[in-house]
Every structure is written in C-alpha cells, then in structure tokens.
Amino acid sequence: MSTFRSETRATKYQQKFKLPPNFPETLREYTREVLRNQPTDIYDWSSAYFKEKALIEDGVDLGNVREEVLLSDSERELGLRLEDAFGERDTENTGELFVQLCKAVLLESLGLTEAQALYILSNPDIQVTPQGTINHKDLLLIPDLLHQIVYFQTTGHEFTSLPVSDPNFLIHGTSREETSHLFTTAFKAADTSSHGTLTIPQYRSALGSVPIQLTCRDISLLVLEAPLTGDSVVPWKEVIDSELYLPLLALGQVFSQFGEQE
C-alpha cells in the first residue's frame, strides 16, 4: 500500500547513498576522541587526527615517523618556538639545559604558570641527568607534550592547591610526621658516606624506596625541585628541614587527578 510520502518526488526519485565502509565505527571513534581531548581548534585537531589514522591504515609504523608529521599546525608552531627558546639558552649547543633553565623557558617564553610548567616537566618520560640537566631536544619528541602546553595556553587551566599547612594534612594517607620519618630513614640509608648529600641518581633511588607508594610523577617532581649544590648533589637534610616535599607531593596528588580526567 503506497503512502503520500512514498509517492512524493522527494523520496521516490531521491538518490540513495551507501555509507562508506567502517563509517559508523570511524565516526564513533572520532567522536569519542573529540570528547576526550576537548580540542580548542576542532579543524586543526581533526586534521592531525585523521592524518594519523590514514598513516595507520596505510600500514605505516608510526614509531618510524617523525613526531612532527602528526602534529597540528598550532602544535608544530609551538614546537618551533620552544626549539628556538631552548637554543638561545643552550649557548654551547650541548642539547641539554639545567632544570631551572628549562622551567624558565616555559614560564617566560610560553607564559605558563609555575604549576603548569611543573606538570609538563614532571612527565615520567623526562629524565634529569646526574648533572641536573634535561635533554631539551628529546623533550620536544615526547608524545602529547606539545598538546598539553597548547591546552594550558588556550584554556588557562590552573591547578587547585591543597591545604598542606594543615597539621592534619595527609600524604598518600600518611601524616606529615610519619612522612618526615620515612623520608629521613630512606635518605640516611642511601647516604652511605654520611656526608649529608646524595647524588641525583641516589636521591631518585632513595625516593623510590620510601614506603608510601610515591608515583613516578611524585618522584619526578621531587627530583626537579631538589636543591642542588655546585657539585650537583642534593643536601637531603635541607629537604627534610624545609619540608620541601610536602607542597610538591600535594601538587602531585592534584596532577594525578588531572591526569585521570584527560
């Protein structure tokens, strides 16, 4: 039985299009990634997203593709700015800069806040050398790092602070008194020469032995902000006396919550 709708020219003679293969799945994946990444420039981000998908579809090993091929235009421009800013400070062209110089680039050249800069530099893929430096050329190759910087610049996202001045404040469920005791015990055990100092590798290893389940980012934060002598060693007693670790570990907890939301 025919109906008015089926007999109208709009439907009777309308060309019927077939959906391309895998279109529904592709659209679902794309929508999910858009919602997860919340790109500020949907066109720029989508261009990079589908470029990567096309490379994968063609069987290209992305591990052998230069990272910049997969960057959006804004991320590529940012990468060039960072490369120039690092290069200006790396006057001897060693490829490395001291931690505080790397942080200064993020603060002064990119306008990030202190917490935003520490979030970027505490990425577990960034390693501080025994001399207290970071390879700034390798830093630019870390996946998602440029995307995170663009996100901070465009959204102005800031991290909330936790009440570390509260005597009852807990670090991973541990009181500040017990935390101080555990850190002191770990540092003393690592300081086999009893000089009151630790090399950066010793300091990192000692932090990993503290039994309060520090995350990789927690340890990275503590290494990044460790006070260093002229010999690039950490005066660990100063860390304990100043309770330097408390605000950094509190910040680490906030970073973890933010990472879960990304």
Secondary structure, DSSP 4 states (H G I P E B T S, - for coil): ---HHHHSHHHHSPPPPPPPTTHHHHHHHHHHHHHHH--SSHHHHHHHHHHHHHHHHTT--GGGS-GGGG--HHHHHHHHHHHHHHHHH-TT--SEEEHHHHHHIIIIIS---HHHHHHHHT-TT----TTSEEEHHHHTTSTTHHHHHHHHHHH---PPPP-TTSTT-EETTEEHHHHHHHHHHHHHHH-TT-SSEEEHHHHHHHHHHSTTT--HHHHHHHHHT----TTSEEEHHHHHHHTTHHHHHHHHHHHHHHHHH-
